[in-house]
């Protein structure tokens, strides 16, 4: 039997970022399962001009379309294009598979609130439109919970063209003026690194006075900071996989979707920069810490009371007042988060996940998952990174080679 001709797909995504590399892995995974695909990928750093190879012809393009110039350039190729950028460029109507920024913002807000923080800030790129969009989405998510967001605005002479010293001085001034303790979302990664340096200049403790969370995740760069940075893990590999699947369907004649396909982030990798509890009450802080330290154990409220010398009524009232949930609900939430992490990051069997996340039985875990997410643990896993690496072809996907 003659070997099928490979589909030529151009991938215009920066390769220097963790997000870009993971996204490309998703594309590769889809191409291997449903190809053969030949990918045109050039090593690109942030800010490097993105162009198609000279005289390129192929079946499709997957690109992070962040500028009108790139949008106009790829139109000349007369091939289907899938946009993987979260940016919404005026006048650019391309099928899009990207991170769900609403879910991204809610994840950040929940992470801060779970640490007892009640003051918040945002530090991002200035004055780029996509940074403004990230900031606005985060501020709206906070407003939904009844909180305000202090957004960093550079002073006169402290913009992106100013010297590093001027920028840091301006940032230090902003940090010192914020109520403490404060949780700050920084995006992208380099802004988180800059924020850590500014806190050191300002003699502010991280995370005790300033908890810093970055809106993307790169384990190498996060660990190089002191203290190491917590980061939000976007499901970049799945974005790449689903972008490739959509491109495949479009080449088979399917109409492009009217709305973007939004992929929820995986979760937060917590490191030292947000490992804090902004709780004044020592007994309450001890109870919360006990629950989180026993995320893998099948504990109950009575176990918390053995560790903390208070009455059950006092514990219930303090949890409701500070965290707006009962101790039992907090235990269930911590167990669910542990299970989510194991489902997304490992290939453990479902009963093993239940045992390792304090549920005791897979039936109880399934009940908790269904109540919280509307999904079974297996369906939850199938929507995450593990499925994009390990699952076979789904019935609604059509292989590109069969349509040419």
Phi and psi in degrees as a GROMACS rama.xvg file:
@    title "Ramachandran Plot"
@    xaxis  label "Phi"
@    yaxis  label "Psi"
@TYPE xy
-70.3842  140.983  UNK-2
-72.5297  137.547  UNK-3
-63.9082  144.656  UNK-4
-71.162  137.518  UNK-5
-71.6982  140.613  UNK-6
-82.1077  134.918  UNK-7
-96.6709  117.84  UNK-8
-125.258  127.082  UNK-9
-91.4822  132.963  UNK-10
-116.315  111.62  UNK-11
-109.205  77.931  UNK-12
-138.862  139.852  UNK-13
-64.2361  138.988  UNK-14
-99.3238  -4.18712  UNK-15
-81.5595  -18.2445  UNK-16
-96.8412  152.461  UNK-17
-60.7613  -41.6091  UNK-18
-58.5587  -46.4759  UNK-19
-64.3895  -41.8527  UNK-20
-66.9004  -40.221  UNK-21
-67.149  -38.8731  UNK-22
-61.225  -42.7418  UNK-23
-64.6896  -35.4682  UNK-24
-59.5407  -38.9354  UNK-25
-64.147  -40.6316  UNK-26
-63.5013  -44.7296  UNK-27
-59.804  -43.3179  UNK-28
-59.8991  -44.5896  UNK-29
-65.4957  -44.1648  UNK-30
-60.8348  -36.2283  UNK-31
-69.1688  -34.1846  UNK-32
-82.5306  -31.8227  UNK-33
-122.821  9.40307  UNK-34
-83.1335  -147.54  UNK-35
-76.1111  142.794  UNK-36
-119.588  143.125  UNK-37
-113.356  118.084  UNK-38
-99.8676  130.344  UNK-39
-96.2992  105.866  UNK-40
-132.478  124.954  UNK-41
-110.444  142.539  UNK-42
-62.3462  125.399  UNK-43
-137.222  136.923  UNK-44
-98.5852  171.621  UNK-45
-63.199  130.969  UNK-46
88.8236  -9.30385  UNK-47
-71.624  132.826  UNK-48
-56.4508  133.124  UNK-49
-103.861  120.699  UNK-50
-140.251  154.644  UNK-51
-71.3893  151.378  UNK-52
-58.5773  147.493  UNK-53
-54.5651  133.797  UNK-54
58.4913  30.4986  UNK-55
-69.2126  136.05  UNK-56
-134.772  137.534  UNK-57
-169.323  -173.757  UNK-58
-86.1018  -22.2517  UNK-59
-175.944  170.228  UNK-60
-134.416  135.103  UNK-61
-117.427  120.392  UNK-62
-143.373  149.963  UNK-63
-90.6637  95.4857  UNK-64
-87.2769  93.6421  UNK-65
-106.719  -3.74828  UNK-66
-139.356  154.765  UNK-67
-66.6053  -30.6574  UNK-68
-62.0867  -43.5584  UNK-69
-68.1447  -39.6954  UNK-70
-59.246  -43.4929  UNK-71
-67.1291  -36.2383  UNK-72
-65.4623  -46.8707  UNK-73
-74.5169  -18.9887  UNK-74
-62.7032  -28.3206  UNK-75
-68.7293  -17.5882  UNK-76
-76.51  -18.6815  UNK-77
53.7973  45.03  UNK-78
-132.016  154.163  UNK-79
-57.7573  140.613  UNK-80
-125.668  133.857  UNK-81
-112.135  123.662  UNK-82
-93.6157  127.491  UNK-83
-108.59  12.3328  UNK-84
-85.3264  144.737  UNK-85
-79.1755  -9.33625  UNK-86
-72.4514  146.793  UNK-87
-113.315  99.7326  UNK-88
-86.1362  129.907  UNK-89
-61.5327  129.106  UNK-90
84.7155  -2.17603  UNK-91
-106.568  107.903  UNK-92
-111.353  93.5373  UNK-93
-126.238  145.39  UNK-94
-56.1697  136.222  UNK-95
-132.09  134.774  UNK-96
-124.34  120.26  UNK-97
-156.876  175.79  UNK-98
-68.4398  139.198  UNK-99
-76.4597  100.33  UNK-100
-68.4919  -28.9307  UNK-101
-63.5678  -45.875  UNK-102
-66.4541  -36.6216  UNK-103
-59.1156  -46.1678  UNK-104
-67.6396  -41.7123  UNK-105
-62.4672  -37.1967  UNK-106
-62.3184  -43.1678  UNK-107
-63.1886  -45.6852  UNK-108
-62.6503  -45.3675  UNK-109
-62.1518  -39.0904  UNK-110
-62.2194  -43.3065  UNK-111
-68.6194  -45.3119  UNK-112
-63.0607  -36.2094  UNK-113
-64.0187  -19.2201  UNK-114
-95.0804  8.96592  UNK-115
79.6539  9.96129  UNK-116
-77.7923  143.623  UNK-117
-131.49  2.67584  UNK-118
-124.345  140.614  UNK-119
-142.016  152.427  UNK-120
-144.516  165.705  UNK-121
-134.65  134.287  UNK-122
-131.51  112.522  UNK-123
-139.063  -175.114  UNK-124
-64.6515  142.078  UNK-125
-123.094  137.609  UNK-126
-108.461  37.7932  UNK-127
-63.4648  143.77  UNK-128
-64.5917  -38.3603  UNK-129
-69.6323  -29.0931  UNK-130
-68.1331  -39.0591  UNK-131
-61.4888  -38.8193  UNK-132
-65.0798  -44.5307  UNK-133
-58.1563  -45.8648  UNK-134
-61.9053  -44.5639  UNK-135
-65.2178  -39.4899  UNK-136
-64.933  -41.3761  UNK-137
-65.0856  -44.0544  UNK-138
-62.8145  -38.4565  UNK-139
-67.2712  -39.3139  UNK-140
-63.3983  -37.6468  UNK-141
-67.6237  -42.0458  UNK-142
-61.1097  -35.6079  UNK-143
-61.4668  -26.753  UNK-144
-96.0296  1.40956  UNK-145
89.3383  21.6116  UNK-146
-122.276  157.302  UNK-147
-102.871  161.022  UNK-148
-125.226  125.653  UNK-149
-90.1816  113.952  UNK-150
-99.4482  129.568  UNK-151
-64.2232  130.368  UNK-152
-129.014  120.841  UNK-153
-62.5684  140.885  UNK-154
-74.8197  177.174  UNK-155
-60.7564  127.336  UNK-156
85.8808  2.23974  UNK-157
-114.637  24.6731  UNK-158
-76.4858  -171.243  UNK-159
-64.4556  -22.0999  UNK-160
-89.3011  -7.05142  UNK-161
-75.8663  163.585  UNK-162
-66.7362  157.456  UNK-163
-60.0776  -39.4339  UNK-164
-60.9683  -43.0975  UNK-165
-64.9787  -42.8882  UNK-166
-60.4918  -44.2423  UNK-167
-66.7851  -39.6227  UNK-168
-60.8987  -42.2488  UNK-169
-65.85  -39.9464  UNK-170
-67.0042  -41.402  UNK-171
-59.6248  -42.8615  UNK-172
-60.8726  -42.8035  UNK-173
-63.8402  -45.0935  UNK-174
-62.0343  -42.5942  UNK-175
-65.6694  -26.2648  UNK-176
-84.2398  -6.91531  UNK-177
-81.5839  144.222  UNK-178
-66.0334  145.862  UNK-179
-118.083  150.552  UNK-180
-74.1699  154.074  UNK-181
-133.956  143.722  UNK-182
-105.616  127.019  UNK-183
-120.058  127.797  UNK-184
-92.3786  125.138  UNK-185
-116.229  139.718  UNK-186
-151.83  134.778  UNK-187
-83.6355  -159.328  UNK-188
-54.253  -43.649  UNK-189
-64.449  -24.9438  UNK-190
-72.0773  -33.2118  UNK-191
-65.4256  -42.4662  UNK-192
-62.5002  -41.871  UNK-193
-64.2694  -37.5188  UNK-194
-66.1038  -41.0221  UNK-195
-59.9849  -44.5073  UNK-196
-61.9088  -41.854  UNK-197
-65.8189  -37.3591  UNK-198
-62.3193  -37.7096  UNK-199
-65.3732  -42.4321  UNK-200
-61.6417  -36.6327  UNK-201
-86.8941  2.2569  UNK-202
57.9168  39.1465  UNK-203
-105.317  135.084  UNK-204
-81.8347  132.463  UNK-205
-112.873  119.429  UNK-206
-104.253  2.74716  UNK-207
-60.5579  -40.1203  UNK-208
-102.254  -37.4699  UNK-209
-130.098  111.466  UNK-210
-92.0346  126.229  UNK-211
-114.703  124.305  UNK-212
-122.088  130.313  UNK-213
-96.9405  146.097  UNK-214
-79.3337  -1.71893  UNK-215
-133.868  173.981  UNK-216
-133.074  126.576  UNK-217
-141.811  104.488  UNK-218
-57.4978  -35.4157  UNK-219
-67.3425  -52.2384  UNK-220
-69.1997  -35.6659  UNK-221
-62.9207  -39.2275  UNK-222
-75.9217  -18.0505  UNK-223
-76.2346  -17.666  UNK-224
-77.1872  158.463  UNK-225
-129.44  102.688  UNK-226
-79.2906  161.731  UNK-227
-58.7983  144.143  UNK-228
-88.1012  135.962  UNK-229
-76.3481  145.939  UNK-230
-142.478  152.677  UNK-231
-87.977  126.458  UNK-232
-91.8789  107.814  UNK-233
-76.1841  146.996  UNK-234
-80.7904  60.6276  UNK-235
-62.7845  -38.0289  UNK-236
-64.3458  -39.296  UNK-237
-70.2853  -35.7137  UNK-238
-56.8838  -46.695  UNK-239
-61.9222  -42.9705  UNK-240
-62.8563  -47.1221  UNK-241
-70.72  -31.3865  UNK-242
-64.3203  -42.3787  UNK-243
-64.834  -40.4493  UNK-244
-63.7666  -40.9419  UNK-245
-66.298  -42.3303  UNK-246
-58.9306  -42.5721  UNK-247
-56.8622  -46.9068  UNK-248
-66.6984  -37.3905  UNK-249
-64.6368  -38.3299  UNK-250
-68.1713  -18.2843  UNK-251
-89.4877  2.59637  UNK-252
101.781  1.49593  UNK-253
-69.6716  143.644  UNK-254
-71.0535  142.948  UNK-255
-66.5297  146.234  UNK-256
-66.1234  147.803  UNK-257
-74.9467  -26.9242  UNK-258
-117.215  154.346  UNK-259
-62.1961  149.463  UNK-260
-88.8098  114.186  UNK-261
-103.33  129.943  UNK-262
-110.39  122.17  UNK-263
-71.203  145.263  UNK-264
-66.3553  159.711  UNK-265
-74.6118  -43.5316  UNK-266
161.402  -165.834  UNK-267
-112.111  130.55  UNK-268
-90.6658  110.444  UNK-269
-88.5414  125.602  UNK-270
-120.462  -167.443  UNK-271
-61.6964  -28.6046  UNK-272
-65.4215  -17.1361  UNK-273
-127.275  13.9569  UNK-274
-82.4543  74.94  UNK-275
-146.548  161.388  UNK-276
-130.474  109.555  UNK-277
-86.1332  64.9177  UNK-278
-124.481  122.087  UNK-279
-71.8969  -32.092  UNK-280
-76.8542  119.529  UNK-281
-64.6185  -43.2635  UNK-282
-65.5301  -41.5222  UNK-283
-64.6993  -44.2489  UNK-284
-60.1535  -38.9617  UNK-285
-66.1922  -39.1435  UNK-286
-65.2866  -43.9573  UNK-287
-63.7343  -43.6848  UNK-288
-63.2635  -39.6145  UNK-289
-60.0476  -45.3837  UNK-290
-62.0614  -44.1949  UNK-291
-73.886  -28.9102  UNK-292
-72.5759  -17.4152  UNK-293
-114.67  37.7954  UNK-294
-61.0997  -26.07  UNK-295
-93.7077  -0.25341  UNK-296
-110.771  149.226  UNK-297
-83.1189  69.1626  UNK-298
-89.5978  160.205  UNK-299
-128.443  175.995  UNK-300
-59.7036  -35.6374  UNK-301
-62.4682  -29.0674  UNK-302
-70.6931  -36.0317  UNK-303
-64.4369  -42.0535  UNK-304
-67.0243  -28.7176  UNK-305
-68.6755  -32.1001  UNK-306
-84.9266  -23.6931  UNK-307
-124.227  121.508  UNK-308
-78.8332  68.3732  UNK-309
-135.765  168.07  UNK-310
-81.5918  158.051  UNK-311
-63.8763  -39.4145  UNK-312
-62.8201  -43.5017  UNK-313
-61.2854  -43.6062  UNK-314
-62.0665  -44.9694  UNK-315
-60.5582  -46.4775  UNK-316
-65.1997  -40.7872  UNK-317
-68.8771  -39.8438  UNK-318
-62.5137  -44.3294  UNK-319
-65.5527  -37.586  UNK-320
-70.5502  -42.2518  UNK-321
-91.9059  -47.4538  UNK-322
-100.446  -9.85151  UNK-323
61.8582  34.5193  UNK-324
-157.27  160.069  UNK-325
-79.2263  164.111  UNK-326
-58.0417  -38.8749  UNK-327
-63.4567  -40.5489  UNK-328
-66.1786  -36.1469  UNK-329
-66.2851  -41.4246  UNK-330
-60.3936  -46.1402  UNK-331
-63.3954  -40.1217  UNK-332
-63.9731  -43.1766  UNK-333
-65.2604  -41.4868  UNK-334
-63.7828  -40.6975  UNK-335
-63.8669  -42.6305  UNK-336
-62.5653  -39.7818  UNK-337
-63.2653  -43.1027  UNK-338
-64.7746  -41.8407  UNK-339
-57.3909  -45.4081  UNK-340
-61.4916  -44.6254  UNK-341
-67.1053  -37.9802  UNK-342
-65.6536  -37.3357  UNK-343
-80.705  -36.8978  UNK-344
-103.684  -7.24064  UNK-345
-132.172  170.901  UNK-346
-109.986  28.0235  UNK-347
-59.708  146.317  UNK-348
-66.6745  152.96  UNK-349
-56.4689  -45.1241  UNK-350
-60.8136  -35.2934  UNK-351
-69.4133  -36.7434  UNK-352
-63.4156  -43.3793  UNK-353
-60.0954  -43.4703  UNK-354
-67.409  -35.7324  UNK-355
-85.7176  -2.22685  UNK-356
-122.337  20.0558  UNK-357
79.9293  9.33935  UNK-358
-84.7924  -25.4142  UNK-359
86.0139  -41.1588  UNK-360
-141.555  146.753  UNK-361
-64.4153  -27.0419  UNK-362
-67.4966  -42.7947  UNK-363
-67.1211  -39.7783  UNK-364
-62.8602  -42.1391  UNK-365
-61.6493  -40.2606  UNK-366
-64.3549  -44.4559  UNK-367
-64.5818  -41.1264  UNK-368
-64.6797  -44.2766  UNK-369
-63.2127  -39.9069  UNK-370
-67.4558  -37.4245  UNK-371
-85.063  -42.6243  UNK-372
-113.548  -15.0458  UNK-373
79.1838  5.08951  UNK-374
-123.492  153.701  UNK-375
-76.8985  160.145  UNK-376
-55.8345  -38.4432  UNK-377
-66.6218  -41.2836  UNK-378
-68.4291  -36.1601  UNK-379
-61.1603  -44.5465  UNK-380
-63.2667  -39.8374  UNK-381
-64.706  -17.4039  UNK-382
-93.5327  1.57429  UNK-383
-111.964  -163.329  UNK-384
-65.6896  -37.0007  UNK-385
-60.6636  -40.2335  UNK-386
-64.9193  -37.3382  UNK-387
-67.3086  -21.9779  UNK-388
-90.7759  -33.8144  UNK-389
-115.28  -23.6934  UNK-390
-79.4108  152.385  UNK-391
-84.2975  -167.461  UNK-392
-67.7581  133.432  UNK-393
-86.0084  155.593  UNK-394
-60.3043  -29.1322  UNK-395
-90.1192  5.8599  UNK-396
-100.209  139.345  UNK-397
-114.724  127.987  UNK-398
-70.3419  135.723  UNK-399
-60.6398  -37.2204  UNK-400
-64.1188  -22.7707  UNK-401
-81.7692  -6.31803  UNK-402
-108.423  -5.36094  UNK-403
